[in-house]
Amino acid sequence: SLKNINIPNSVTQIGEDIFNGCASLIKINVSKNNPNYTSIDGVLYDKELKTIIKYPQNKNEVEYKIPQGVIIIEKYAFMMCHSLQNVNIPKSVKCIKNEAFGYCKDLKHIDIPSGVEEIEINAFKFCPSLQYINVDKDNLYYTSINGVLYSKDLNTIIRFPINKDVAKYNIPTNVTTIEDDSFSDCRFLKNIDIPNTVTTIGNCAFQRCEFLQDLEIPNSVTSIGYSAFGNCNSLQSLSLPSSLTTIGEYAFSECDKLTNLRCDCDFFSHFEKHKSLKNVIIGSNVTMIRDYSFWGSSVSIESIELPSSITYIGEYAFSCGTLRYIHLRIDDIEQLSVHENAFSFVDFDKCVLYIPSGTRWAYKHHPVFGQFKNIEIDDEEE
């Protein structure tokens, strides 16, 4: 329960996170003879008053005005300051560092003045009361639209306020990058429209958007970052385009209600542990179903559609005991290489194999597909 800190004149260096977690800290006092640091009303600054270093976590004020002349708001400067609702940032400030306002639970709005040149990633991380971020119209580096923070050229969306009461949001068509954590923890967002100008979805970009329901990623996106949609617990339907070249680890982890997947790219391994997954449609740009692609999903998948473009189905690719419907669009199965164990654990008595018209004889006499007792002509061919 540390409440006060007295820094003597002998201290020449203070680590950037040295006071993090001091939940009871009210005041930081610095000796007037200290050559590197000073304090004003219990708030820690560098000696020249160019950098605000630490605002005490338990300083009981709802509003704070940073002095004119300050250039840098240091990393973690206001982190976990739960009483603050508003911070007045002067025009002299040029840089707001990473998590400078992180976890300020009562902070409702931020006004970015014209002088700010750099806002580091996660400067406003998990501010659950934040409703809008406004940027001075004369700022050369940043702008805001209806309280949402963007780069000046509108190529990057930086931060959508967590407490902005909007259920559906359309990202502007200028945007090419959805920045790390830009929508993380947004509590009202149910639907997001991503335009076909976006190429990059950053790390944790939509993490813990607990009410996000349906998601269609456009065919412009090439990269999805680490845990980008992790813990989106209401996400039911997902469509992944052929343009994807990179998906980060845990990109869709803990999406416990994901039922429908359309995948036009070879990233099936990201859905191995999705026990809720029922229906999978493989898009026409996919040519291979690799070994063990849906091995871990075996507890839940009921229906799979495979396009005519498939040339290879690997070992244990669909080891799904719950699989009941397979739609195969392949006319010439002589051109298809299928591992003998591709459909291990499938119940061949219960699972129905739907095939193109005119191919019944070929499928019935195939060493793998011939094991299916129910082979039907598909009324929904491509």
VEXTITI-935663 format. One line per 10 residues: number of its first residue (from 1); for each residue y, z, x of N, C-alpha, C. Coordinates in steps of 0.1 Angstrom, whole numbers. Layout:
REM residues N
NUM	Y/Z/X/Y/Z/X/Y/Z/X; ...
***
This chain:
REM residues 382
1	-12/0/8/0/0/0/13/0/9; 13/-9/18/24/-10/27/37/-15/20; 48/-7/20/59/-11/13/71/-15/21; 72/-10/33/83/-13/42/78/-16/56; 85/-26/63/81/-30/76/95/-29/84; 94/-22/96/106/-22/105/102/-29/118; 109/-40/120/106/-48/132/116/-45/143; 111/-39/154/120/-35/165/125/-47/173; 134/-44/182/140/-55/190/131/-61/201; 119/-54/203/110/-59/213/101/-70/207
11	100/-72/194/92/-83/188/98/-96/190; 91/-105/197/97/-118/200/90/-130/192; 78/-126/187/71/-137/179/64/-131/167; 65/-137/156/58/-133/143/50/-144/138; 37/-142/136/28/-153/131/32/-157/117; 28/-169/113/33/-175/101/27/-169/88; 15/-163/90/9/-157/78/7/-142/80; 14/-135/88/12/-122/92/14/-112/80; 22/-115/70/25/-106/59/17/-111/46; 9/-121/47/2/-125/35/-8/-114/31
21	-8/-112/18/-17/-102/13/-11/-88/12; 1/-87/17/8/-73/16/14/-72/2; 6/-69/-8/10/-70/-22/20/-60/-26; 21/-49/-18/31/-38/-22/44/-39/-14; 45/-49/-5/56/-50/4/69/-53/-3; 79/-44/-1/92/-45/-8/103/-50/2; 102/-45/14/114/-48/23/109/-50/38; 115/-60/44/113/-62/59/126/-60/66; 127/-49/74/139/-46/81/137/-50/96; 148/-56/102/147/-61/116/159/-54/123
31	155/-49/135/165/-43/144/177/-53/146; 189/-49/146/200/-58/148/201/-63/162; 194/-57/171/193/-62/185/182/-71/188; 174/-74/178/162/-83/180/168/-97/183; 163/-104/194/169/-117/198/165/-128/189; 153/-127/182/148/-139/175/148/-138/160; 149/-126/155/148/-124/140/159/-116/134; 161/-117/121/170/-109/114/165/-108/99; 171/-99/92/168/-97/78/180/-96/70; 180/-101/58/191/-99/48/185/-94/35
41	189/-82/32/184/-75/19/169/-75/19; 163/-72/31/148/-70/31/141/-83/33; 147/-95/34/141/-108/35/142/-112/50; 131/-117/55/130/-121/69/134/-135/72; 143/-136/82/148/-149/87/147/-150/102; 148/-162/107/151/-164/122/165/-159/125; 168/-157/137/181/-151/141/193/-160/137; 191/-173/137/202/-182/134/203/-185/119; 195/-178/111/195/-181/97/193/-195/93; 184/-202/101/181/-216/98/167/-217/91
51	159/-206/92/146/-206/86/144/-193/78; 140/-194/65/135/-183/58/120/-181/60; 116/-170/66/103/-168/70/94/-161/60; 99/-150/54/91/-142/45/100/-134/35; 97/-137/22/103/-129/11/92/-119/7; 95/-106/7/84/-96/5/78/-99/-9; 65/-98/-9/57/-101/-21/60/-92/-33; 64/-80/-31/66/-71/-42/81/-68/-44; 89/-76/-39/104/-74/-41/107/-78/-55; 112/-68/-62/112/-69/-77/125/-76/-82
61	126/-89/-80/137/-97/-85/131/-109/-92; 138/-114/-102/134/-126/-110/140/-138/-104; 151/-137/-97/158/-148/-92/163/-145/-77; 162/-155/-69/167/-154/-55/175/-166/-51; 186/-164/-44/194/-174/-39/193/-175/-24; 187/-186/-18/186/-187/-4/200/-191/2; 204/-184/13/217/-187/18/219/-201/22; 232/-206/20/236/-219/25/235/-219/40; 230/-229/46/228/-230/61/213/-230/65; 204/-224/56/190/-224/58/185/-239/58
71	177/-243/68/172/-256/69/157/-257/65; 149/-247/68/135/-247/66/131/-235/57; 123/-238/47/116/-228/40/102/-228/46; 98/-217/53/86/-216/61/74/-216/53; 63/-220/59/49/-218/53/47/-204/48; 43/-203/35/40/-190/29/52/-182/26; 64/-187/27/76/-179/27/77/-171/14; 74/-177/2/75/-170/-11/61/-168/-17; 50/-170/-9/37/-170/-14/34/-156/-21; 28/-158/-34/24/-146/-42/35/-137/-46
81	47/-142/-46/59/-134/-51/59/-134/-66; 52/-125/-73/49/-126/-87/60/-124/-96; 71/-117/-92/82/-114/-100/92/-126/-101; 92/-134/-91/102/-145/-91/100/-156/-102; 111/-159/-109/110/-170/-119/118/-182/-115; 128/-179/-106/137/-190/-101/141/-188/-87; 141/-198/-79/146/-197/-65/157/-208/-64; 169/-204/-60/180/-213/-58/179/-219/-44; 177/-231/-42/175/-238/-29/188/-245/-26; 195/-241/-15/208/-248/-11/206/-262/-6
91	217/-269/-6/217/-283/-1/214/-284/14; 215/-274/21/212/-274/36/197/-275/39; 189/-271/29/174/-272/32/169/-286/34; 162/-288/44/156/-301/47/141/-302/46; 134/-290/48/120/-290/48/114/-278/40; 105/-281/31/98/-270/24/83/-272/28; 78/-261/35/65/-262/41/53/-259/32; 41/-261/37/29/-260/29/28/-246/23; 25/-245/10/24/-233/3/35/-224/4; 47/-229/6/59/-221/6/61/-213/-6
101	57/-219/-18/58/-212/-31/45/-210/-37; 34/-211/-29/21/-210/-34/18/-197/-42; 11/-198/-53/6/-187/-61/17/-178/-66; 29/-184/-68/40/-176/-75/37/-177/-90; 32/-167/-96/26/-168/-109/37/-169/-120; 49/-164/-118/60/-164/-128/70/-175/-125; 69/-183/-114/79/-193/-111/79/-204/-122; 90/-206/-129/90/-215/-140/96/-229/-137; 105/-230/-128/111/-243/-125/116/-243/-110; 117/-255/-105/122/-257/-91/132/-268/-92
111	143/-266/-85/153/-276/-84/154/-280/-69; 151/-293/-66/151/-298/-52/165/-304/-50; 173/-299/-40/186/-305/-38/186/-318/-30; 197/-323/-28/198/-337/-22/194/-337/-8; 195/-326/0/192/-326/14/178/-325/18; 169/-322/9/155/-321/13/149/-334/17; 143/-334/29/137/-346/35/122/-346/35; 116/-334/35/102/-332/36/97/-321/27; 87/-324/19/80/-314/11/65/-315/15; 60/-305/22/46/-306/26/37/-304/14
121	24/-309/17/14/-309/7/12/-294/3; 10/-292/-10/7/-279/-16/19/-269/-15; 31/-274/-14/43/-265/-13/43/-256/-26; 38/-262/-37/39/-255/-50/25/-252/-55; 16/-249/-46/2/-247/-50/0/-236/-60; -7/-239/-70/-11/-229/-81/0/-220/-85; 10/-226/-91/21/-219/-97/19/-220/-112; 11/-211/-118/6/-213/-132/17/-213/-143; 29/-209/-140/40/-209/-150/49/-221/-148; 47/-228/-138/57/-239/-134/57/-250/-145
131	68/-253/-151/70/-262/-162/76/-275/-157; 85/-275/-148/92/-287/-143/97/-286/-129; 98/-297/-122/104/-298/-109/115/-309/-110; 127/-305/-108/138/-315/-109/144/-318/-95; 147/-330/-93/152/-335/-80/166/-340/-82; 175/-336/-73/189/-342/-73/188/-357/-72; 196/-364/-80/196/-378/-81/200/-385/-67; 207/-377/-59/212/-382/-46/202/-380/-35; 191/-374/-38/181/-372/-27/175/-385/-23; 174/-388/-11/169/-401/-5/154/-402/-4
141	147/-391/-5/133/-390/-2/124/-387/-14; 129/-380/-24/121/-376/-36/129/-379/-49; 121/-380/-59/127/-381/-73/118/-374/-83; 122/-372/-95/114/-366/-105/116/-374/-118; 105/-374/-126/106/-381/-139/100/-371/-149; 109/-366/-158/105/-356/-168/98/-344/-162; 103/-340/-151/99/-327/-144/87/-329/-135; 83/-342/-133/71/-344/-124/77/-350/-110; 72/-345/-99/77/-348/-86/70/-360/-80; 78/-370/-75/74/-382/-69/81/-385/-56
151	76/-394/-48/83/-399/-37/94/-408/-43; 105/-410/-35/116/-417/-40/113/-431/-45; 103/-438/-38/100/-452/-42/89/-452/-53; 86/-440/-58/76/-439/-69/62/-444/-65; 59/-445/-52/46/-449/-48/36/-438/-47; 41/-425/-47/32/-413/-46/36/-403/-57; 27/-399/-64/29/-387/-73/25/-375/-65; 34/-365/-64/32/-354/-56/28/-341/-63; 35/-338/-74/31/-326/-81/34/-327/-96; 24/-326/-104/26/-324/-119/25/-309/-122
161	36/-303/-127/36/-289/-129/24/-284/-138; 18/-273/-133/6/-268/-140/8/-264/-154; 20/-259/-157/23/-254/-171/31/-264/-179; 31/-276/-175/38/-287/-183/29/-290/-195; 35/-288/-207/27/-288/-220/26/-303/-224; 17/-310/-217/14/-324/-221/-1/-326/-221; -6/-332/-232/-20/-334/-233/-24/-348/-227; -16/-358/-228/-19/-371/-222/-7/-375/-213; -11/-381/-202/-1/-385/-192/-4/-398/-187; 6/-407/-187/5/-421/-181/12/-421/-168
171	4/-423/-157/10/-424/-144/18/-437/-143; 30/-438/-138/37/-450/-137/30/-461/-129; 33/-473/-132/26/-484/-125/30/-487/-111; 41/-480/-106/45/-481/-92/36/-474/-83; 29/-464/-88/22/-454/-80/9/-460/-74; 8/-458/-60/-4/-462/-53/-12/-450/-48; -6/-439/-47/-13/-427/-42/-11/-415/-51; -22/-409/-55/-22/-396/-62/-24/-385/-51; -14/-378/-48/-15/-369/-36/-25/-358/-38; -29/-351/-27/-37/-340/-27/-32/-329/-37
181	-40/-324/-45/-37/-313/-54/-25/-316/-64; -23/-329/-66/-11/-332/-75/-13/-328/-89; -25/-328/-94/-27/-324/-108/-36/-311/-109; -39/-305/-98/-49/-294/-98/-44/-283/-107; -54/-278/-115/-52/-266/-123/-43/-268/-136; -40/-281/-139/-32/-284/-150/-39/-279/-163; -33/-270/-170/-40/-264/-181/-40/-271/-195; -31/-280/-196/-30/-287/-209/-35/-301/-209; -37/-307/-198/-40/-321/-196/-54/-324/-201; -55/-334/-211/-68/-338/-216/-71/-353/-213
191	-61/-361/-212/-63/-375/-209/-53/-380/-198; -57/-387/-189/-49/-393/-178/-51/-408/-177; -40/-415/-178/-41/-430/-176/-37/-433/-162; -47/-438/-154/-44/-442/-140/-42/-457/-140; -31/-462/-135/-28/-476/-135/-36/-483/-124; -37/-496/-125/-45/-504/-115/-37/-507/-103; -26/-499/-100/-19/-500/-88/-24/-489/-78; -30/-479/-83/-35/-468/-75/-47/-471/-67; -45/-468/-54/-56/-471/-44/-63/-458/-39; -55/-447/-39/-60/-435/-33/-58/-423/-43
201	-69/-415/-45/-69/-403/-52/-72/-392/-42; -63/-383/-39/-64/-373/-29/-73/-362/-31; -75/-354/-21/-83/-342/-21/-79/-332/-32; -88/-328/-40/-85/-318/-51/-75/-323/-61; -73/-336/-62/-61/-341/-70/-62/-336/-84; -73/-335/-90/-75/-331/-104/-84/-319/-106; -86/-312/-95/-95/-301/-95/-91/-290/-105; -101/-285/-112/-99/-275/-122/-90/-279/-134; -89/-292/-137/-82/-296/-149/-93/-294/-160; -93/-282/-166/-105/-277/-174/-106/-284/-187
211	-95/-291/-192/-96/-298/-205/-96/-313/-204; -97/-318/-191/-97/-333/-189/-111/-338/-195; -110/-348/-204/-123/-351/-211/-129/-365/-207; -121/-375/-206/-126/-388/-203/-118/-394/-192; -125/-402/-183/-118/-407/-171/-123/-421/-168; -114/-430/-167/-117/-443/-163/-109/-446/-150; -115/-448/-139/-109/-451/-127/-108/-466/-125; -95/-471/-123/-94/-486/-123/-99/-492/-110; -101/-505/-111/-107/-513/-100/-98/-516/-88; -88/-508/-87/-79/-508/-76/-82/-497/-66
221	-88/-486/-71/-90/-474/-63/-101/-476/-53; -98/-473/-40/-108/-475/-29/-112/-461/-24; -105/-451/-26/-108/-438/-20/-106/-426/-30; -116/-418/-32/-115/-405/-40/-118/-394/-30; -109/-384/-29/-110/-374/-19/-119/-362/-23; -120/-353/-14/-129/-341/-15/-125/-334/-27; -135/-331/-35/-134/-322/-47/-123/-327/-57; -120/-340/-57/-109/-346/-64/-110/-342/-79; -122/-342/-85/-124/-338/-99/-133/-326/-100; -134/-319/-90/-143/-307/-91/-139/-297/-101
231	-149/-291/-108/-147/-281/-118/-138/-286/-130; -139/-299/-133/-133/-304/-146/-144/-302/-157; -144/-290/-162/-155/-286/-171/-156/-292/-184; -146/-300/-188/-147/-307/-201/-149/-322/-200; -150/-327/-187/-152/-341/-185/-165/-345/-190; -165/-355/-199/-177/-360/-206/-181/-374/-202; -171/-383/-200/-174/-396/-196/-166/-401/-184; -173/-408/-175/-167/-412/-162/-171/-427/-159; -161/-434/-155/-163/-448/-151/-158/-450/-137; -167/-455/-128/-164/-457/-114/-164/-472/-111
241	-153/-477/-104/-152/-492/-102/-159/-496/-89; -161/-509/-88/-167/-516/-76/-158/-515/-64; -145/-512/-66/-136/-512/-55/-137/-500/-45; -145/-490/-50/-146/-477/-42/-154/-480/-29; -148/-475/-18/-154/-475/-5/-157/-461/0; -150/-451/-5/-152/-437/-1/-150/-428/-12; -160/-419/-13/-159/-407/-22/-162/-395/-14; -152/-385/-14/-154/-373/-7/-164/-364/-12; -168/-355/-4/-179/-345/-8/-174/-336/-20; -183/-334/-29/-180/-325/-41/-169/-331/-50
251	-168/-344/-49/-157/-351/-57/-158/-348/-72; -171/-347/-77/-173/-344/-91/-182/-332/-93; -182/-322/-84/-190/-311/-85/-186/-302/-97; -196/-295/-103/-193/-285/-113/-187/-292/-126; -189/-304/-128/-184/-311/-140/-196/-309/-150; -197/-298/-156/-209/-293/-163/-212/-300/-176; -202/-308/-182/-204/-314/-194/-204/-330/-193; -205/-334/-180/-205/-349/-178/-218/-355/-184; -217/-363/-194/-228/-369/-201/-230/-383/-198; -219/-391/-197/-220/-405/-196/-214/-410/-183
261	-221/-418/-176/-216/-423/-163/-218/-439/-163; -207/-446/-160/-208/-460/-157/-204/-461/-143; -213/-467/-135/-211/-468/-120/-212/-482/-115; -201/-487/-110/-201/-501/-105/-201/-501/-90; -206/-490/-84/-206/-489/-69/-218/-480/-65; -221/-480/-53/-233/-474/-47/-230/-459/-43; -226/-451/-53/-223/-437/-50/-231/-428/-59; -243/-431/-62/-251/-423/-71/-254/-409/-66; -255/-408/-53/-259/-395/-48/-249/-383/-52; -237/-387/-56/-227/-377/-60/-231/-370/-73
271	-241/-376/-80/-245/-370/-93/-259/-365/-93; -264/-362/-82/-278/-357/-81/-280/-344/-89; -270/-335/-89/-272/-322/-95/-265/-320/-108; -261/-331/-114/-255/-330/-127/-265/-330/-138; -269/-318/-142/-279/-316/-152/-276/-320/-166; -263/-322/-168/-258/-326/-182/-259/-341/-184; -260/-348/-173/-260/-363/-173/-271/-369/-182; -268/-376/-192/-278/-382/-201/-278/-397/-200; -267/-404/-199/-267/-419/-200/-260/-425/-188; -267/-434/-181/-262/-440/-169/-262/-455/-171
281	-250/-461/-169/-249/-476/-169/-245/-480/-155; -254/-489/-149/-251/-494/-136/-244/-508/-137; -232/-509/-131/-224/-522/-133/-230/-534/-125; -225/-545/-128/-230/-558/-123/-227/-561/-108; -219/-552/-102/-216/-554/-88/-226/-547/-79; -235/-539/-85/-245/-532/-77/-257/-540/-75; -262/-541/-63/-275/-549/-61/-287/-540/-57; -284/-528/-53/-295/-519/-48/-294/-505/-55; -306/-500/-59/-307/-486/-63/-316/-480/-52; -309/-472/-43/-315/-467/-31/-326/-456/-34
291	-334/-453/-24/-344/-443/-25/-337/-430/-29; -343/-423/-39/-339/-410/-43/-325/-409/-50; -321/-421/-55/-307/-422/-61/-305/-412/-72; -315/-410/-81/-313/-401/-92/-324/-391/-92; -329/-387/-80/-339/-378/-79/-335/-364/-84; -324/-359/-81/-319/-346/-85/-315/-345/-99; -313/-357/-106/-308/-357/-120/-320/-358/-129; -332/-356/-124/-344/-358/-132/-345/-349/-144; -339/-338/-144/-340/-329/-156/-333/-333/-168; -324/-344/-167/-316/-346/-179/-314/-361/-183
301	-315/-370/-174/-312/-384/-177/-322/-390/-188; -316/-396/-198/-324/-401/-209/-324/-416/-210; -313/-422/-206/-311/-437/-207/-304/-443/-195; -310/-454/-190/-304/-461/-179/-304/-476/-182; -292/-482/-179/-291/-497/-180/-289/-502/-166; -297/-512/-162/-296/-519/-149/-292/-534/-151; -283/-539/-143/-278/-552/-145/-287/-563/-139; -284/-575/-141/-292/-586/-136/-290/-588/-121; -280/-581/-115/-277/-583/-101/-286/-574/-92; -294/-565/-98/-302/-557/-90/-314/-565/-83
311	-315/-562/-70/-326/-569/-62/-335/-559/-56; -332/-546/-56/-341/-536/-50/-340/-523/-58; -351/-517/-61/-352/-503/-66/-361/-495/-57; -355/-485/-51/-362/-477/-40/-371/-467/-45; -377/-460/-35/-387/-450/-37/-380/-438/-44; -387/-433/-55/-382/-422/-63/-368/-424/-68; -364/-436/-70/-350/-439/-74/-347/-433/-88; -357/-433/-97/-356/-428/-110/-368/-419/-113; -369/-408/-106/-379/-398/-108/-375/-389/-119; -374/-394/-131/-368/-387/-142/-378/-384/-153
321	-383/-372/-154/-392/-369/-165/-387/-370/-179; -374/-369/-180/-367/-370/-194/-364/-384/-198; -365/-394/-189/-361/-407/-191/-369/-413/-203; -361/-418/-213/-367/-424/-225/-364/-438/-228; -353/-443/-222/-349/-457/-224/-344/-463/-211; -350/-475/-208/-346/-483/-196/-343/-497/-201; -330/-501/-199/-326/-515/-202/-325/-523/-189; -334/-532/-187/-334/-541/-176/-330/-555/-179; -319/-559/-173/-313/-573/-176/-319/-584/-167; -329/-581/-160/-334/-590/-149/-344/-600/-155
331	-340/-613/-154/-349/-624/-160/-361/-627/-150; -358/-628/-138/-368/-632/-128/-372/-620/-119; -382/-613/-124/-386/-601/-116/-393/-604/-103; -396/-617/-101/-402/-620/-88/-392/-619/-77; -379/-619/-81/-368/-617/-71/-364/-603/-69; -371/-594/-76/-368/-580/-76/-379/-572/-68; -374/-565/-58/-383/-556/-50/-383/-542/-56; -394/-537/-60/-395/-524/-66/-406/-515/-59; -402/-504/-54/-411/-495/-47/-421/-490/-57; -434/-488/-53/-444/-484/-62/-441/-470/-69
341	-433/-462/-62/-430/-449/-67/-416/-448/-73; -410/-459/-76/-396/-460/-81/-394/-451/-93; -404/-451/-102/-403/-444/-115/-413/-433/-116; -416/-426/-105/-425/-415/-105/-419/-404/-114; -429/-397/-121/-426/-387/-130/-421/-392/-144; -418/-405/-145/-415/-410/-158/-427/-410/-167; -425/-406/-179/-437/-406/-189/-438/-420/-194; -448/-428/-189/-449/-442/-193/-454/-444/-207; -459/-433/-213/-463/-434/-228/-451/-433/-237; -441/-425/-233/-429/-423/-242/-417/-431/-238
351	-415/-435/-226/-403/-442/-222/-404/-457/-226; -394/-462/-232/-393/-476/-237/-386/-484/-227; -392/-495/-223/-386/-505/-213/-381/-517/-221; -368/-519/-221/-362/-530/-228/-359/-541/-218; -363/-554/-221/-363/-565/-212/-357/-577/-219; -353/-587/-211/-347/-600/-216/-358/-608/-224; -354/-615/-233/-364/-624/-241/-370/-634/-232; -383/-637/-234/-390/-647/-226/-396/-641/-214; -395/-628/-211/-400/-622/-199/-412/-612/-201; -416/-610/-214/-426/-600/-217/-439/-601/-208
361	-444/-613/-207/-456/-615/-199/-455/-611/-185; -444/-615/-179/-441/-611/-165/-440/-596/-163; -433/-589/-172/-432/-575/-170/-445/-568/-173; -453/-572/-183/-465/-566/-186/-475/-567/-175; -474/-577/-167/-484/-580/-156/-478/-576/-142; -466/-569/-142/-460/-564/-130/-467/-551/-126; -470/-549/-112/-477/-537/-108/-469/-524/-111; -456/-524/-112/-449/-512/-116/-445/-512/-131; -438/-522/-135/-434/-522/-149/-445/-523/-159; -457/-528/-155/-468/-529/-163/-474/-516/-167
371	-469/-505/-161/-474/-492/-164/-468/-487/-177; -456/-493/-181/-450/-489/-193/-457/-493/-206; -461/-484/-215/-468/-487/-227/-460/-494/-237; -446/-491/-237/-437/-496/-247/-427/-506/-240; -430/-519/-241/-421/-529/-236/-415/-537/-247; -402/-536/-249/-395/-543/-261/-385/-553/-256; -382/-563/-264/-371/-572/-261/-358/-566/-265; -349/-567/-255/-336/-560/-257/-327/-569/-266; -322/-562/-277/-313/-569/-286/-298/-569/-280; -296/-562/-269/-282/-560/-264/-281/-566/-250
381	-287/-578/-248/-287/-584/-235/-273/-588/-231; -271/-589/-218/-258/-593/-213/-254/-607/-218
***
